[in-house]
Amino acid sequence: MLKYLFMITFLITLCLLNNCWWLVHSLMFLSSFVFMIFFYSYDDMNMISYYFAVDYFSFNLILLSFWICSLTVTASGSVYLSYYHSNFFIFIVLFLLIMLYCSFSSLSLLSFYIFFESSLVPTLLFLFGWGYQPERLQAGVYLIFYTLVASLPLLLVLFKIHDVSSTLYFPLLFDFGSYYLMFYVFIILAFLVKMPMFLVHLWLRKAHVEAPISGSMILAGVLLKLGGYGIFRVMKIICYLGLKFNYFWLSLGLSGGVIVSFICFRQVDLKSLIAYSSVAHMSIVIGGLMTMNWWGCMGSLSLMIGHGLCSSGLFCLSSIIYERLGSRSLLINKGMINLMPSMSLWWFLLMSSNMAAPPSLNLLGELSLLNSIMSWSTFSFLLLIFLSFLSAVYTLYMYSYSQHGFYYSGMFTYSLGYLREYHLLFLHWLPLNILCLKGDYFYF
């Protein structure tokens, strides 16, 4: 555990040197591979291991954090080439990685809360420092207020839990029974806003549209997963109340996912469409976690990892086009298959994964979540049919609009794609489709 923290901390000192961008980048990938290889020492779900609290659930999410943060540096080549405070940029990525690593491996609820909130600061710096339009200031305010207003009641609840049980140590926490309804709402709301659930999802679209590629990748790839991880951990405390009231969040999540899927159809902004599709995917994850059964929890884990890789890859594609055309509008980004034919293959591959086509990890996650939600209530099949069908529809809409048609006549000549960009997309797509072969890994 500490060796990885030390490695990331010492990488921060390299940020002070000039021309160390690619060195830090290579060492981040090295640490990802080292962490991937040494996974011998965690136990199933008891949070007992040679690391701090790295059990089955945490290990996968920490590995995802390492991977996405490393790919973020690959994607942000324009920051390096334009000398736009590239050292400070790398510093923020590494700081965010430390926060994510610590929050996924916390043994105490309070330390998890502290690191959970600290991950907001670097995200906000990404948004303000490297964002595109002046509206990023408003997007940053939305991000801070939505997440902080929902998180402050959680802090009060933590004090109360400590008062009653005299500990915040995860394995020693117990079910509080029918303690207090607002206790249940406060403890779960912070994570639902972070995921984000329908009705509190407005900050996500604004943050994604205004954020640079790095901010969008980390936000979609890892930060939304913090909410799911938090719900998974605190469900132990509110199990009794959960059995009584989880139906509300489950039905709100699923019906919200269907509504958001309809909202996706009328988006003309590429990034906005991908951001809304994230909300639709996360709604089914909320449904799976709220059923509180094994299929639901494992399915939500695999869908979170699949969505993290897939959504991050789609944001990379939209950024690649934005860097060339200076616009994210689907009206201007038409006919890309005529101009960037080889990039069109990556559009197709990542889009097919987004609509949960085999052999992607999203398929594995969605199938088990269908199982779990249907076992909870058979009537939920109506919403699940719409969710699955509409996700295919808006993905096809995005693909056909961006790749086919007459291209915009006011374009200048540009590169068809650098090796760095193909490499970046390959590293998103490969784990997303290889992990499907190891389905028993997710379900024992």
C-alpha positions in Angstrom: 0.0 0.0 0.0 2.6 2.5 1.1 5.0 1.7 -1.7 2.4 3.0 -4.2 1.7 6.1 -2.2 5.5 6.8 -1.9 5.9 6.2 -5.7 3.2 8.7 -6.5 4.5 11.2 -3.9 8.0 11.0 -5.4 6.6 11.5 -8.8 5.3 14.9 -7.6 8.8 16.0 -7.0 9.6 15.3 -10.7 6.9 17.9 -11.6 9.3 20.6 -10.4 11.8 19.7 -13.1 11.4 20.8 -16.7 10.8 18.4 -19.6 9.8 15.5 -17.3 6.3 15.1 -18.7 6.9 11.8 -20.6 9.0 10.5 -17.8 6.3 11.0 -15.2 3.8 9.6 -17.7 5.8 6.4 -18.2 6.3 5.9 -14.5 2.5 6.3 -13.9 1.9 3.5 -16.4 4.6 1.4 -14.6 2.9 1.9 -11.3 -0.4 0.8 -12.8 1.2 -2.4 -14.1 3.0 -3.1 -10.8 -0.3 -2.6 -8.9 -2.1 -4.9 -11.4 0.5 -7.7 -11.0 0.6 -7.7 -7.1 -3.0 -8.4 -6.4 -2.3 -11.5 -4.4 -3.0 -10.1 -0.9 -6.6 -9.0 -0.7 -9.5 -10.9 0.9 -13.0 -11.2 -0.6 -15.2 -8.5 0.9 -14.0 -8.2 4.5 -11.6 -5.3 4.0 -8.8 -7.5 5.6 -5.6 -7.5 3.6 -1.9 -6.6 3.6 -2.9 -3.2 2.1 -4.9 -0.8 4.2 -8.5 -1.8 3.2 -8.0 -3.0 -0.3 -10.5 -5.8 -0.8 -12.2 -7.1 -3.9 -14.3 -4.0 -4.6 -11.6 -1.4 -3.9 -8.8 -3.2 -5.8 -10.7 -2.9 -9.1 -11.6 0.7 -8.6 -8.0 1.7 -7.5 -6.7 0.0 -10.6 -9.2 1.9 -12.7 -8.0 5.2 -11.1 -4.4 4.4 -11.9 -5.2 3.5 -15.5 -7.5 6.5 -16.2 -5.1 9.0 -14.6 -2.2 7.6 -16.7 -4.3 7.8 -19.9 -5.3 11.4 -18.9 -1.7 12.5 -19.3 -1.6 10.8 -22.7 -4.7 12.6 -23.8 -3.5 16.0 -22.7 -0.6 16.2 -25.1 -1.9 19.7 -26.2 -1.2 21.0 -22.7 2.4 19.8 -23.0 2.9 21.1 -26.5 1.5 24.5 -25.8 3.6 24.8 -22.5 0.4 25.7 -20.7 1.6 25.2 -17.1 2.2 21.5 -17.9 4.2 20.9 -14.7 1.3 22.2 -12.6 -1.1 20.1 -14.6 0.9 16.8 -13.9 1.0 17.8 -10.2 -2.8 18.1 -10.1 -3.2 14.7 -11.8 -0.9 13.1 -9.3 -2.6 14.8 -6.3 -6.0 13.6 -7.5 -4.6 10.1 -7.9 -3.4 10.1 -4.3 -6.8 11.3 -3.1 -8.6 8.6 -5.1 -6.2 5.9 -3.9 -6.7 6.9 -0.3 -10.5 7.1 -0.5 -10.8 3.7 -2.1 -8.5 2.2 0.6 -9.8 3.9 3.7 -10.6 1.8 6.7 -12.5 4.6 8.5 -15.7 6.3 7.4 -14.3 9.7 8.4 -11.0 9.3 6.4 -13.1 8.1 3.4 -15.3 11.2 3.7 -12.2 13.5 3.9 -10.6 12.0 0.8 -14.0 11.8 -1.0 -14.4 15.6 -0.6 -10.7 16.4 -1.3 -11.0 14.9 -4.8 -13.3 17.9 -5.6 -10.4 20.4 -5.3 -8.2 19.1 -8.2 -11.3 18.6 -10.4 -12.2 22.2 -9.8 -8.7 23.3 -10.7 -8.9 21.3 -14.0 -12.2 23.0 -14.8 -11.0 26.5 -14.0 -7.5 26.3 -15.2 -7.8 24.3 -18.5 -11.5 24.6 -19.4 -12.6 26.0 -22.7 -15.4 28.6 -22.4 -16.0 31.4 -19.8 -19.0 29.4 -18.6 -16.6 27.1 -16.8 -16.9 29.4 -13.8 -20.6 28.7 -13.5 -20.0 25.0 -14.1 -17.5 25.0 -11.2 -19.9 26.7 -8.9 -22.6 24.1 -9.8 -20.1 21.3 -9.1 -19.1 22.6 -5.7 -22.5 23.5 -4.5 -24.3 20.3 -5.6 -21.7 18.0 -4.1 -20.9 20.0 -0.9 -24.5 20.8 0.1 -25.4 17.1 -0.2 -22.2 16.0 1.7 -22.5 18.2 4.8 -25.4 16.3 6.2 -23.3 13.1 5.8 -20.6 14.6 8.0 -23.2 15.2 10.8 -24.4 11.6 10.4 -20.8 10.4 10.8 -20.5 12.3 14.1 -23.7 10.6 15.2 -22.5 7.1 14.2 -19.3 7.7 16.2 -21.4 8.9 19.2 -23.5 5.7 19.2 -21.0 3.0 18.2 -17.8 4.7 19.4 -16.0 3.8 16.1 -16.0 4.6 12.4 -13.9 1.6 11.6 -15.6 -0.1 8.6 -15.5 -3.8 9.8 -16.9 -2.9 13.2 -19.9 -0.9 12.0 -23.3 -2.5 12.6 -26.8 -2.1 11.3 -28.6 0.8 13.0 -32.1 -0.7 12.5 -35.1 1.6 12.2 -33.1 4.4 13.8 -34.3 7.5 12.1 -35.5 8.1 8.5 -33.5 11.3 7.9 -30.4 9.5 9.1 -30.9 7.1 6.1 -31.6 9.9 3.6 -28.6 12.0 4.7 -26.1 9.1 4.6 -27.1 8.0 1.1 -27.9 11.4 -0.5 -24.2 12.5 -0.7 -23.3 9.5 -2.8 -26.5 9.7 -5.0 -25.6 13.3 -5.9 -22.0 12.2 -6.7 -23.1 9.4 -9.0 -25.3 11.4 -10.1 -28.9 10.4 -9.8 -31.6 11.9 -12.0 -33.0 15.2 -10.5 -29.5 16.1 -9.1 -27.6 15.5 -12.3 -27.5 19.0 -13.7 -23.9 19.7 -12.4 -22.5 16.8 -14.3 -23.5 18.0 -17.8 -22.2 21.5 -17.1 -19.0 20.2 -15.7 -18.4 17.8 -18.6 -19.1 20.3 -21.3 -16.8 23.0 -19.9 -14.0 20.7 -18.6 -10.9 20.0 -20.6 -10.4 16.4 -21.9 -8.5 15.5 -18.7 -11.3 16.7 -16.4 -14.0 14.9 -18.4 -12.0 11.6 -18.4 -11.3 11.6 -14.7 -14.9 12.8 -13.9 -16.5 10.1 -16.0 -13.9 7.4 -15.4 -13.4 7.5 -11.7 -15.2 10.3 -9.7 -18.7 9.0 -10.5 -17.5 5.6 -9.2 -16.8 7.1 -5.8 -20.5 7.5 -5.3 -21.2 3.8 -6.1 -18.4 2.7 -3.8 -19.7 4.8 -1.0 -23.2 3.4 -1.3 -21.8 -0.1 -1.3 -19.8 0.6 1.9 -22.5 2.4 4.0 -25.3 0.0 3.0 -24.2 -2.1 5.9 -25.2 0.6 8.4 -28.7 1.3 6.9 -29.5 -2.3 5.8 -32.8 -2.4 7.8 -34.1 0.9 6.5 -32.8 0.1 3.0 -35.1 -2.9 2.9 -38.0 -0.6 3.6 -37.2 2.5 1.5 -34.7 1.5 -1.2 -37.6 0.9 -3.7 -37.9 4.7 -3.9 -34.3 5.3 -5.1 -34.5 2.3 -7.3 -37.7 3.4 -9.1 -36.5 7.0 -9.3 -33.2 5.9 -10.7 -34.7 3.6 -13.4 -37.4 6.0 -14.5 -34.9 8.9 -14.4 -32.6 6.8 -16.6 -35.4 6.4 -19.2 -36.1 10.2 -19.1 -32.4 11.0 -19.5 -32.2 8.6 -22.5 -35.0 10.6 -24.2 -33.1 13.9 -23.4 -30.0 12.3 -25.2 -31.9 12.3 -28.5 -32.2 16.1 -28.7 -28.6 16.9 -27.8 -26.6 18.7 -30.5 -23.4 19.0 -28.4 -21.3 15.9 -28.6 -19.9 16.1 -25.0 -23.4 16.9 -23.6 -24.7 13.7 -25.2 -22.0 11.5 -23.7 -22.5 13.2 -20.3 -26.2 12.5 -20.4 -25.5 8.9 -21.4 -23.3 8.6 -18.3 -26.3 9.6 -16.2 -28.4 6.9 -17.9 -25.8 4.2 -17.2 -25.3 5.3 -13.6 -29.1 5.1 -13.0 -29.0 1.3 -13.6 -26.0 1.0 -11.3 -28.0 2.8 -8.6 -30.8 0.3 -9.2 -28.4 -2.7 -8.8 -26.8 -1.4 -5.6 -30.2 -0.7 -4.0 -31.4 -4.3 -4.5 -28.6 -5.2 -2.0 -28.0 -8.6 -3.5 -24.8 -10.3 -4.7 -25.7 -10.0 -8.4 -26.5 -6.3 -8.0 -23.3 -5.4 -6.2 -21.0 -7.4 -8.5 -22.9 -6.2 -11.6 -22.6 -2.6 -10.5 -18.9 -3.1 -10.0 -18.4 -4.5 -13.5 -20.6 -1.9 -15.1 -18.8 0.9 -13.3 -15.5 -0.3 -14.6 -16.8 -0.8 -18.1 -18.5 2.5 -18.2 -15.4 4.2 -16.8 -13.3 3.0 -19.7 -16.0 3.4 -22.3 -17.1 6.9 -21.4 -13.6 8.1 -21.0 -12.7 6.8 -24.5 -15.8 8.6 -26.0 -14.7 11.8 -24.3 -11.2 11.3 -25.9 -12.9 10.9 -29.3 -14.9 14.1 -28.9 -11.8 16.0 -27.8 -9.8 14.7 -30.8 -12.5 16.2 -33.1 -12.8 19.4 -31.0 -9.0 20.0 -31.3 -9.3 19.9 -35.1 -12.6 21.6 -35.8 -12.9 23.9 -32.7 -16.5 22.9 -32.3 -18.5 20.1 -30.5 -21.7 20.6 -32.5 -23.0 17.6 -34.3 -24.0 19.9 -37.1 -20.4 20.8 -37.8 -18.8 17.4 -36.9 -20.7 15.5 -39.6 -19.2 13.3 -42.3 -16.1 12.4 -40.3 -15.8 9.0 -42.1 -14.8 10.9 -45.2 -12.1 12.9 -43.5 -10.8 10.6 -40.7 -11.7 7.1 -41.9 -9.4 5.2 -39.6 -10.7 7.2 -36.6 -14.2 6.1 -37.6 -13.3 2.5 -36.6 -12.6 3.6 -33.0 -15.9 5.5 -33.0 -17.6 2.3 -34.0 -15.8 0.1 -31.4 -16.3 2.4 -28.5 -20.0 3.1 -29.5 -20.7 -0.6 -29.7 -19.3 -1.0 -26.2 -21.4 1.9 -25.0 -24.6 0.2 -26.1 -23.4 -3.0 -24.3 -22.7 -5.1 -27.3 -20.6 -8.2 -26.8 -17.7 -8.7 -26.0 -17.6 -5.5 -23.8 -17.6 -5.5 -20.0 -20.7 -3.3 -20.1 -22.7 -6.3 -21.4 -21.6 -8.4 -18.5 -22.5 -5.7 -16.0 -25.9 -4.9 -17.7 -26.9 -8.6 -17.8 -26.2 -9.1 -14.1 -28.0 -5.9 -13.2 -31.0 -7.0 -15.3 -31.0 -10.3 -13.2 -30.7 -8.5 -9.9 -33.3 -5.8 -10.6 -35.8 -8.3 -12.1 -35.4 -10.6 -9.1 -36.2 -7.7 -6.9 -39.4 -6.8 -8.8 -40.7 -8.4 -12.0 -42.5 -5.2 -13.0 -39.2 -3.3 -13.4 -38.8 -5.1 -16.8 -40.8 -2.3 -18.4 -38.3 0.4 -17.5 -35.3 -1.9 -18.2 -36.6 -2.7 -21.7 -36.7 1.1 -22.4 -33.3 1.7 -20.8 -31.6 -1.0 -22.9 -33.3 -0.1 -26.2 -32.9 3.6 -25.9 -29.2 3.3 -25.0 -28.8 1.6 -28.4 -30.9 4.3 -30.1 -29.0 7.4 -28.9 -25.6 5.7 -29.4 -26.5 4.9 -33.0 -27.8 8.5 -33.4 -24.5 9.9 -32.2 -22.5 7.5 -34.4 -24.5 8.1 -37.6 -24.7 11.9 -37.2 -21.0 12.3 -36.5 -19.7 9.8 -39.1 -22.1 10.1 -42.0 -23.5 12.9 -44.1 -21.9 15.9 -45.9 -18.9 17.3 -44.1 -18.7 21.0 -43.2 -17.2 23.0 -46.0 -15.4 25.6 -43.9 -12.7 23.1 -42.5 -9.0 23.6 -42.8 -6.6 20.7 -43.5 -5.6 18.8 -40.4 -4.0 15.5 -39.3 -6.0 12.3 -39.6 -4.8 11.2 -36.2 -1.5 11.0 -34.3 -0.1 7.7 -33.1 -0.6 9.0 -29.5 -4.3 9.3 -30.1 -4.7 5.8 -31.6 -2.6 4.4 -28.7 -4.9 6.2 -26.2 -8.1 4.8 -27.8 -6.6 1.3 -28.0 -5.7 1.4 -24.3 -9.3 2.3 -23.5 -10.8 -0.3 -25.7 -8.6 -3.3 -25.0 -9.2 -3.7 -21.3 -12.9 -3.0 -21.8 -13.2 -6.0 -24.1 -10.6 -8.3 -22.7 -12.0 -8.2 -19.2 -15.3 -9.8 -20.5 -13.3 -13.0 -20.9 -12.7 -13.0 -17.2 -16.3 -12.8 -16.2 -15.9 -15.4 -13.4 -13.4 -12.9 -11.8 -16.3 -10.5 -11.1 -18.7 -13.2 -9.9 -16.3 -15.7 -8.3 
